[in-house]
């Protein structure tokens, strides 16, 4: 696909931490159980490298909120730039979009392996995520 190569290269990722806690006090109800999800990003950029850290929390405080389980997953992706980069080009949304499916797969695998209804995280708008987190940092 000559001419369509991205200047951003995904080199590798690692799983820093996975915590899964079943709630033995969970009480089933007839109502559909809501899912409480939060995603935080930490991004470090250097000359021709970028490190993207995604921290996902699912159903925090499961016992208090009557969720069947809670999870925390922390992964880091390593990227590099090819060629010249322009400071006007924001590569963060692309990097998150590349890394996020790995996070989704981990959540689905863990929830199905724990004999729970698999949780399939929705696709996200990475531009909006970054915009909101940038705004929070400024406040």
Helices and strands as residue ranges (DSSP letters): E 8-22, E 37-45, E 49-58, H 62-65, E 69-81, H 92-113, H 126-138
